[in-house]
Amino acid sequence: MNKNYEDELLDIIKAFGENGILDNIIIIGSWATYFYVKIFEGFIPSIRTLDVDCYVPMDKNITVKKSVKEALKPINYEQIFDTATEKNKFISPNGFEIEFLTKLRRDQSSIVRIDSMGVNAEQLGNLDIFDKGYIEVDFEGYNVKVASPSAYIMQKILISKKRSNEKYMKDLESIQLVYEEVKKNEFHLSEYIKLVNSLGKGTRKKYNEYISNNSLKFYK
């Protein structure tokens, strides 16, 4: 992994940690796997994207010291708006992109404004899996919430049909890497089995089809 990217990630974590933003987000998507080096000895993540996805549970009042825009200003991030959808992202000179997501609520529009953070979060399905499906890791003195390995794998599987072929193949490679570590770890394997067994009938069918179609030797 490019050392400059690691430094950029650290800059983001510092900016969010110092301004109370880190307490209110869970890092999901491919960059969540970067933090698995803290729980799986010798783990080398496969990350081929500069998009950092931040899930906002929105299960409590969100209080921060500074908005995301103000927190990122010292490291030269620019806030970009999509005028058609009102979706926004934050982009660095090096091409890093930070987006904010939240779980789908059918009584609201696809974009939800989080005033205290100054962001427009996109509502997507299959994100509520992270409400409880996260772990906390120490990263350079900051407590970072990231998708648990089990939730990471499961969410990637559940959204697989919505992904382009390129992203589908990247996700497949990534979840196989993570599962190899999960099955060697008694605690995380137990958590994975619990998650699979908690799936409803329809969701379990989707899961099993994905495992079969990709000839994966995952727990079924």
N, C-alpha and C positions, 0 to 999 in steps of 0.2 A: 504494500500500500504506500502511496506517495506520502512522504513525510510532511510535505506542505499541507496536505489534506488533514492529517492528524492535528497539526498546529491550528488549522482553521477551526476544526471541531472543538478544540480546547478553548479557543477564543469565544466561540458561541456559548459553550457551557459556562465560562467565566462571566460573560455578559448577562446571561440568564440567571446565574446563581447570585450574583451581586445585586440583582434588581427584583428578586422575589418571583421571577417568572418560572424558574425551575421547579418550584414547589407545586405548580399548577399544570404541569404537562407530563406526558409519558412519551418517550421517543420510541417510535414504531418504524416499520419499514426496514430496509436493508441496513441502515446505520445503527439500528438497535443491536445488530450482531457484532458490531465493533466492540461493544462493551462485554461481550461474552468471554473475552480474553481474561476477564476478572473472575469467571466462575469455572471455565474449562481450561485446564492446564494444556498449554501448547496449541490452543485453538487458533487457526488462521482464517479470518472471515473472508468471504468473497464479496467485495463491494465494488460495483461498477456503475455507480450513480453519484451525482453530486446533490441529489435531492434529500433533504433532511425533513422527515415528516414528524410533526409534533401533535399528538392526540391530546385534546382538552376534554376531560371527563365532564366538566360543568355540573358536578354534583354538589357544589358548595359555592358560596360567594367568593369570587376571585378578587384577591387584593394583591397588587404589585406596587413596587416603589416607582418604577418607570414603565412606560409603554414599551412594547417590543421595538418600535421604531427608534425611540430615544435610547434604549439599551444597546441597540446595534449601531448607532450612529458613530461611536468612536472607532469601530472597525469597518466603517465605510460601506455598510449595507444600504441598498436603496430599496424603498418600498414601491412595488409595482402593482397596479390595479388592472384587472380585466374589465373594461367598461361594459362589456356585454353581460357578464355574470356577477360583477362586483367582487369576485374572488380576488384576493391579494396574496402576494408572496414577497419575500425579501431576498435580494440577490447581491452577492458579493462581487468585487472586481475579479475574483478568481473563478467565478461561475457557480459557486455554491448557492443553492436555493433552499429557503426555509418556508415550509407551508404549515398551516394549522388546520386540523381536521377535528370533527366531533361526530358523535353518533347520530344516526338518522332519527329524526322525530317527524312523524308524518303530518303533524299539525303546524309545521313551520316551513319556511322557504328553504331552498337548498343551501343558502348561505346565511350564517348566523353571525351577527355582530357581537363581539365581546369588547365592550366599551373600555373596561379597565386596562385591557391589554392592547387596545387599539388595533385589533385584527378582525378580519372577516374569515371565520372558520367555515370550511366546506363540510356539509353533512354527508356522510357515506354510510352504507350498510356494513355489517359485520365488524364494526369497531367496538361495540359494547363488550366484546370478548376481553378487551384490555382494562375494563373497569376494575376487575380483580386479577386479571392475568398480566401482572407486571412484577418485576423484581427491583430492588434498590441496590445500586452499586456505588462504591466510593471511587470517584474519578478526580484525581488531583485535588483531593480535599472537599469536593462537592458531592452531595448526595443526589444521584441521578436515577430517576425512575425510567426503566426501559421495559419493553415488551418481554415477558417471560419466554424462554425458548419454546415451551409448549404452545402458548398463545400465538407466537410468531409463526410457527409452522402451520397451525390450524387456520389462522386468518389468511395466509397465503394460499392455502388449499381452497378455502371457501370462495375466494375472489378470482380463482384461476380462470374461469370462463369469461371473465370481463377483461382479461389481459390480452395485449397483442402477443403474437407468437414470440417475438423477441423477449418481451418481459416475462412471458410464461416460462421460457427456457432458463432465463436468469433466476427466476424464483425457484424453479425445480432444482437447479444446482445448489442454490443457497440452503433450501430446506433439507436437502440430503446431507449437506455438511453439518448442519445443526443437529439433525437427528442422530448422526453417528456419535456425537458427543452426549446427547440425551440418553441414549441406550446404555452408555457406559457409566452413567451417574445414577445411583439408586434413587436419590430424592427426585431428580427431574424426570426420570422414567416413570416413577410413581405418579407424579403430577400429570404427565402426558396421558397415562392410562386412565386416570380419573377424568380428564377432560374428554377423551374419546368416549368413555362410557356415559358421560353426561349429555351427549348429543341427542337431540330429538330424532325421530325415525327418519324424516326426510333429510335432515342434515347428515345423519350417519350414512345414509345411502350415497349422498354426494361425496362424502369423505372416502367411502369404500371404493367408489367408482374411480376416483382420482388415483388411489393407491394401486388399483388393478390396472388401469389404463397406462400407468407409468412404470409398472412392474417393480413397485417399491416393496421392500421388506419391512414395512412399518407395522406397528401394532394395529390390529383390526378388531 
